[in-house]
């Protein structure tokens, strides 16, 4: 009897589908599998161990291999890491990553809802909606991993899809939110399934007559170059970077290029960049969820001039003085969330850029 019970228990934890369903039911953002640790979920920003046995190296391998194709297994064997997507009908889609660590496999799965979140429910500044009306230019959404960049982009693409008759092409690794044709036609290409690489896909993307291009991430010099060229030549380009603020985003893009090309890149950016949305998710005051704190910069003549002249350190001040255009710094966003009673003072100070500035704003209010 005890042996049968133990076998049933092992069967229940050996199903990758069961673990992913549990993650979705508990509204976890992520599921983590690593040898020597119980399966764990990230819920409201915190890692919580599930009520299962500690995983052995063989357990992790069996779990992840059960949902991989033979081609994906070969790629993992060759590259020692793998990005992919996986769907459970009626539950959710998941963005998966498998890597090697200390000679064993480890996996992380990010839950992606089937339903694209409505823009108005994301807590983003309403002025950001206006970006959907642009006919050309570059729009960047930046922030750390897990800050909601993909969700923001999906909501913006969905708005365009519903409002305009456009041709939209996305290049993603992997595809996260699934878009249906509405007023626009939309083609979604996944790295490793529909194309061999970001750069290969981007080299061909302009041949598909796109009005709007979504690049999952600007990863290197070639992808940044293609994004800038597409934005300059009459396309609306959306992409992401793992940077914390708008000024740092400009510096990061410019620094990708060799020193002899940086002036040219600054001129390209000053002419094509339309907006930077920098965001992070912070704990709500009741501890029951996460709230988006957003820095927003748009291309005023002053900001274009600062980018062109290499005065990135002055961009922060330009954002501070641009409230009438909807611009706000990350510190302003955090202080406002605190004064509105949505996050605690300690959270605002923990996630801010300039502690003294946030304390000043909390003292005097707006």
C-alpha positions as CSV (number, residue, x, y, z in Angstrom):
1,X,0.0,0.0,0.0
2,X,2.8,2.4,0.9
3,X,4.7,1.6,-2.2
4,X,1.6,2.2,-4.4
5,X,1.0,5.5,-2.7
6,X,4.7,6.5,-3.2
7,X,4.4,5.6,-6.9
8,X,1.3,7.6,-7.3
9,X,3.0,10.6,-5.7
10,X,6.0,10.3,-8.0
11,X,3.7,10.0,-11.0
12,X,1.9,13.2,-10.0
13,X,5.1,15.2,-9.8
14,X,6.6,13.7,-12.9
15,X,4.0,15.4,-15.2
16,X,5.2,18.7,-16.6
17,X,1.7,19.5,-17.6
18,X,0.5,19.2,-14.0
19,X,3.2,21.5,-12.7
20,X,2.4,24.1,-15.3
21,X,-1.4,23.9,-14.6
22,X,-0.7,24.3,-10.9
23,X,1.4,27.4,-11.7
24,X,-1.5,28.9,-13.8
25,X,-4.1,28.1,-11.1
26,X,-2.0,29.8,-8.4
27,X,-1.5,32.8,-10.6
28,X,2.3,32.4,-10.5
29,X,4.4,34.4,-13.0
30,X,7.1,31.8,-13.2
31,X,7.8,28.1,-12.5
32,X,11.4,27.1,-11.6
33,X,12.8,23.6,-11.8
34,X,16.4,23.0,-10.5
35,X,18.1,19.9,-9.1
36,X,18.4,19.9,-5.3
37,X,15.3,22.1,-4.8
38,X,11.6,21.5,-4.8
39,X,9.6,22.9,-7.8
40,X,9.1,26.5,-7.1
41,X,6.8,29.3,-8.2
42,X,7.2,33.1,-8.2
43,X,4.0,34.6,-6.8
44,X,3.8,38.3,-6.3
45,X,7.5,38.6,-6.8
46,X,8.5,36.0,-4.2
47,X,9.8,32.4,-4.7
48,X,7.5,29.8,-3.0
49,X,8.4,26.1,-2.9
50,X,5.7,23.7,-4.0
51,X,4.5,20.8,-1.9
52,X,6.5,18.2,-3.8
53,X,9.7,16.2,-3.3
54,X,13.2,17.7,-3.9
55,X,14.1,17.3,-7.6
56,X,17.0,15.1,-8.6
57,X,18.9,15.8,-11.8
58,X,17.1,12.9,-13.6
59,X,13.7,14.3,-12.5
60,X,14.4,17.7,-14.1
61,X,15.6,16.1,-17.3
62,X,12.5,13.8,-17.6
63,X,10.2,16.7,-16.9
64,X,11.5,19.0,-19.5
65,X,12.3,16.4,-22.1
66,X,8.6,15.3,-21.9
67,X,7.5,18.5,-23.7
68,X,10.4,19.0,-26.1
69,X,10.5,17.9,-29.8
70,X,13.4,15.9,-31.0
71,X,14.8,19.0,-32.8
72,X,14.6,21.0,-29.6
73,X,16.4,18.2,-27.7
74,X,19.2,18.3,-30.3
75,X,19.5,22.1,-30.1
76,X,19.7,21.9,-26.3
77,X,22.3,19.2,-26.5
78,X,24.4,21.3,-28.9
79,X,23.9,24.8,-27.4
80,X,23.4,23.8,-23.7
81,X,20.5,26.2,-23.5
82,X,17.1,26.6,-25.2
83,X,14.3,29.2,-25.5
84,X,10.9,27.8,-26.5
85,X,7.2,28.1,-26.0
86,X,4.7,25.6,-24.8
87,X,0.9,25.7,-24.7
88,X,-1.7,23.9,-22.6
89,X,-5.1,24.2,-24.3
90,X,-7.6,26.2,-22.2
91,X,-4.9,27.0,-19.5
92,X,-2.1,29.3,-20.7
93,X,1.0,29.5,-22.9
94,X,4.4,29.4,-21.4
95,X,7.8,30.9,-22.4
96,X,10.4,28.3,-21.4
97,X,14.1,28.5,-21.0
98,X,16.4,25.5,-20.2
99,X,20.0,25.9,-19.4
100,X,22.8,23.9,-17.9
101,X,24.1,24.6,-14.4
102,X,26.8,22.6,-12.5
103,X,26.4,19.9,-15.1
104,X,22.6,19.5,-14.7
105,X,19.6,21.0,-16.4
106,X,17.6,23.9,-14.9
107,X,14.4,25.3,-16.4
108,X,12.2,28.4,-16.0
109,X,8.7,28.9,-17.4
110,X,7.0,32.3,-17.7
111,X,3.2,32.1,-17.8
112,X,1.7,34.0,-20.8
113,X,-2.1,34.4,-20.8
114,X,-4.1,33.4,-23.9
115,X,-6.0,36.6,-23.6
116,X,-4.0,39.8,-24.4
117,X,-4.5,42.2,-21.4
118,X,-6.3,45.4,-22.2
119,X,-4.1,48.5,-22.2
120,X,-6.4,50.4,-19.8
121,X,-6.0,47.6,-17.1
122,X,-2.2,47.7,-17.0
123,X,-1.9,50.9,-15.0
124,X,0.2,52.7,-17.7
125,X,0.1,56.4,-18.3
126,X,-2.7,57.1,-20.7
127,X,-0.5,59.2,-23.0
128,X,1.3,56.0,-24.0
129,X,-1.8,55.1,-26.0
130,X,-1.0,57.8,-28.5
131,X,2.1,55.9,-29.7
132,X,-0.4,53.6,-31.6
133,X,-1.3,56.5,-33.8
134,X,2.3,56.9,-35.1
135,X,3.0,56.1,-38.7
136,X,6.8,55.7,-38.3
137,X,9.6,55.7,-35.8
138,X,11.1,53.7,-33.0
139,X,9.4,52.9,-29.7
140,X,11.3,51.1,-27.0
141,X,10.0,49.4,-23.9
142,X,12.8,48.8,-21.3
143,X,13.2,47.3,-17.9
144,X,14.6,44.2,-16.1
145,X,13.4,40.7,-16.8
146,X,9.9,40.2,-15.5
147,X,9.0,43.8,-15.6
148,X,6.0,43.4,-18.0
149,X,7.7,44.6,-21.2
150,X,6.2,41.9,-23.3
151,X,2.7,42.6,-21.9
152,X,3.0,46.3,-22.6
153,X,4.1,45.6,-26.2
154,X,1.3,43.1,-26.7
155,X,-1.3,45.6,-25.5
156,X,0.0,48.3,-27.9
157,X,0.1,45.9,-30.9
158,X,-3.4,44.8,-30.0
159,X,-4.7,48.4,-30.0
160,X,-3.1,48.9,-33.5
161,X,-4.6,45.6,-34.7
162,X,-8.1,46.7,-33.6
163,X,-8.0,50.3,-34.8
164,X,-6.0,50.3,-38.1
165,X,-5.7,48.4,-41.3
166,X,-2.0,47.7,-41.1
167,X,0.4,44.9,-42.0
168,X,2.2,43.8,-38.7
169,X,5.2,41.5,-38.6
170,X,6.7,40.3,-35.3
171,X,10.0,38.5,-34.7
172,X,10.1,36.9,-31.3
173,X,12.1,34.3,-29.2
174,X,9.8,32.7,-28.5
175,X,6.3,34.0,-29.5
176,X,4.5,34.9,-26.3
177,X,1.1,36.5,-26.8
178,X,-0.8,35.1,-29.8
179,X,-2.5,37.9,-32.0
180,X,-5.4,37.2,-34.3
181,X,-6.0,39.1,-37.5
182,X,-8.5,42.0,-36.9
183,X,-8.4,45.2,-38.9
184,X,-4.7,44.5,-39.4
185,X,-3.0,41.4,-40.8
186,X,-0.4,40.0,-38.4
187,X,2.4,37.6,-39.0
188,X,4.4,36.2,-36.0
189,X,7.7,34.5,-36.5
190,X,9.4,32.5,-33.8
191,X,13.2,32.0,-33.7
192,X,14.1,28.3,-34.1
193,X,10.7,27.4,-35.6
194,X,9.9,29.9,-38.3
195,X,13.4,31.4,-38.8
196,X,17.0,30.5,-37.8
197,X,17.9,33.7,-36.0
198,X,16.8,37.2,-35.2
199,X,19.3,38.7,-37.6
200,X,18.2,36.3,-40.5
201,X,14.5,37.3,-39.8
202,X,15.2,41.0,-39.6
203,X,17.2,41.0,-42.8
204,X,14.1,39.7,-44.6
205,X,11.4,41.5,-42.7
206,X,11.2,44.5,-45.0
207,X,10.3,42.3,-47.9
208,X,7.0,41.5,-46.2
209,X,5.8,45.1,-46.8
210,X,5.3,45.8,-43.1
211,X,3.8,48.9,-41.6
212,X,4.6,47.8,-38.0
213,X,7.5,45.7,-36.9
214,X,7.8,44.2,-33.5
215,X,11.3,43.0,-32.6
216,X,11.3,40.9,-29.4
217,X,14.6,42.2,-28.3
218,X,17.4,44.4,-29.8
219,X,20.2,42.1,-28.9
220,X,23.3,43.2,-30.9
221,X,24.7,45.6,-33.4
222,X,23.0,44.1,-36.4
223,X,19.5,44.0,-34.8
224,X,19.9,47.6,-33.6
225,X,21.1,48.7,-37.0
226,X,18.1,47.1,-38.8
227,X,15.6,48.5,-36.3
228,X,17.0,52.1,-36.7
229,X,17.0,51.7,-40.5
230,X,13.4,50.4,-40.6
231,X,12.3,53.3,-38.3
232,X,14.0,55.8,-40.6
233,X,12.4,54.4,-43.7
234,X,8.8,54.8,-42.8
235,X,8.0,51.9,-40.5
236,X,6.8,51.9,-36.9
237,X,9.2,49.7,-34.9
238,X,8.6,48.4,-31.4
239,X,11.3,46.6,-29.4
240,X,12.8,46.0,-26.0
241,X,16.0,46.5,-24.1
242,X,17.1,45.4,-20.6
243,X,17.9,48.9,-19.3
244,X,16.6,50.7,-16.3
245,X,16.0,54.3,-17.5
246,X,15.6,56.3,-20.7
247,X,19.0,58.0,-20.5
248,X,20.7,54.6,-19.9
249,X,18.8,53.2,-22.9
250,X,20.3,55.8,-25.2
251,X,23.8,55.2,-23.9
252,X,23.4,51.5,-24.2
253,X,22.4,51.7,-27.9
254,X,25.1,54.1,-28.8
255,X,27.8,52.0,-27.0
256,X,27.0,48.9,-29.0
257,X,28.6,50.6,-32.0
258,X,32.3,51.4,-32.6
259,X,33.5,54.8,-31.7
260,X,33.7,56.0,-35.3
261,X,30.0,55.3,-35.8
262,X,28.6,56.7,-32.6
263,X,27.9,60.2,-34.0
264,X,26.0,58.8,-36.9
265,X,24.0,56.6,-34.6
266,X,23.1,59.6,-32.4
267,X,21.8,61.4,-35.4
268,X,19.8,58.4,-36.4
269,X,18.3,58.0,-32.9
270,X,17.5,61.7,-32.6
271,X,15.6,61.5,-35.9
272,X,13.8,58.2,-35.4
273,X,13.3,57.6,-31.7
274,X,9.7,58.5,-30.7
275,X,9.5,57.3,-27.1
276,X,11.0,55.2,-24.4
277,X,8.8,53.4,-21.8
278,X,10.9,52.2,-18.9
279,X,9.1,50.1,-16.4
280,X,9.4,47.8,-13.3
281,X,6.8,45.9,-11.3
282,X,6.8,46.7,-7.6
283,X,4.8,45.2,-4.7
284,X,1.4,46.7,-3.9
285,X,0.8,48.1,-0.5
286,X,-1.4,45.2,0.5
287,X,1.1,42.6,-0.7
288,X,-1.4,40.9,-3.0
289,X,0.0,41.9,-6.3
290,X,2.4,43.9,-8.4
291,X,2.0,47.4,-9.8
292,X,3.7,48.9,-12.8
293,X,6.0,52.0,-12.1
294,X,6.7,53.7,-15.5
295,X,9.2,56.2,-16.7
296,X,8.1,57.8,-20.0
297,X,10.1,59.9,-22.4
298,X,9.0,61.3,-25.8
299,X,10.9,63.0,-28.6
300,X,10.6,66.7,-27.9
301,X,12.9,69.1,-29.8
302,X,15.0,69.5,-26.6
303,X,15.3,65.7,-26.1
304,X,16.3,65.2,-29.8
305,X,19.0,67.8,-29.4
306,X,20.4,66.3,-26.3
307,X,20.5,62.8,-27.9
308,X,22.2,64.2,-31.0
309,X,24.8,66.2,-28.9
310,X,25.6,63.3,-26.6
311,X,24.2,65.0,-23.5
312,X,22.5,61.9,-22.1
313,X,23.1,63.1,-18.5
314,X,20.7,66.0,-19.2
315,X,17.8,63.9,-20.4
316,X,16.6,63.2,-16.9
317,X,16.0,67.0,-16.3
318,X,14.2,67.2,-19.7
319,X,11.9,64.4,-18.7
320,X,11.2,66.2,-15.4
321,X,10.1,69.3,-17.2
322,X,7.9,67.5,-19.7
323,X,4.9,66.7,-17.5
324,X,2.5,68.6,-19.9
325,X,3.4,66.0,-22.6
326,X,2.8,63.1,-20.2
327,X,6.5,62.5,-19.5
328,X,7.6,61.4,-16.0
329,X,10.7,60.0,-14.4
330,X,10.8,56.6,-12.6
331,X,11.2,58.5,-9.3
332,X,8.1,60.6,-10.0
333,X,6.1,57.5,-10.8
334,X,7.1,55.8,-7.6
335,X,6.5,58.8,-5.5
336,X,3.0,59.2,-7.1
337,X,2.1,55.6,-6.5
338,X,3.1,56.0,-2.8
339,X,1.2,59.3,-2.4
340,X,-1.9,57.6,-4.0
341,X,-1.7,54.8,-1.4
342,X,-0.8,52.1,-3.9
343,X,2.7,51.2,-2.7
344,X,4.5,51.8,0.6
345,X,7.2,54.4,1.2
346,X,9.7,51.7,1.8
347,X,8.9,50.2,-1.6
348,X,9.2,53.5,-3.3
349,X,12.6,54.1,-1.7
350,X,13.8,50.5,-2.5
351,X,13.0,50.8,-6.3
352,X,13.9,54.4,-6.9
353,X,16.9,55.9,-8.8
354,X,17.5,58.9,-6.5
355,X,16.4,58.3,-2.9
356,X,16.9,62.0,-1.9
357,X,14.7,63.1,-4.8
358,X,11.9,60.7,-3.9
359,X,12.0,61.7,-0.2
360,X,11.7,65.3,-1.3
361,X,8.7,64.6,-3.5
362,X,7.0,62.6,-0.7
363,X,7.5,65.5,1.6
364,X,6.1,68.3,-0.6
365,X,3.6,66.2,-2.7
366,X,2.6,67.3,-6.3
